[in-house]
Amino acid sequence: MARRRATVRAALRRIVAFLIDWLCILGWVAVTAAVGVPLYLGGVTRGLDTVALNVIATVVLVIPVVVAAAVFESRRRAATPASACCTWRCATDPAPPDSAGRCCGTS
């Protein structure tokens, strides 16, 4: 019974961490929307087609989030903001990583 409670608590902590990370991402979306919506309403982006707008959205939204997550995870104490907030520790596998070719199934 105690083991099951610990499992449920761990699951709930993971959900909370997931939500904290999403709130951080939504904060970045709000900042970019605060700049982008007035530009859109002002007609600055009227000359751009859909592909160009999607490229701009990717560069402004997706790439910074991916880079930030990679930077957070590459630090000495690898953790996203939620993991740091929940005081989680990331464990590393003592086994050496597979080669890139093996991971891709080519060798």
Stockholm file with secondary structure:
# STOCKHOLM 1.0

chainA/1-107         MARRRATVRAALRRIVAFLIDWLCILGWVAVTAAVGVPLYLGGVTRGLDTVALNVIATVVLVIPVVVAAAVFESRRRAATPASACCTWRCATDPAPPDSAGRCCGTS
#=GR chainA/1-107 SS CHHHHHHHHHHHHHHHHHHHHHHHHHHHHHHHHHHHHHHHHTTTTTTCCHHHHHHHHIIIIIHHHHHHHHHHHHSSSCCCHHHHHTTCCCCCCSSCCCCHHHHTTCC
#=GC SS_cons         CHHHHHHHHHHHHHHHHHHHHHHHHHHHHHHHHHHHHHHHHTTTTTTCCHHHHHHHHIIIIIHHHHHHHHHHHHSSSCCCHHHHHTTCCCCCCSSCCCCHHHHTTCC
//
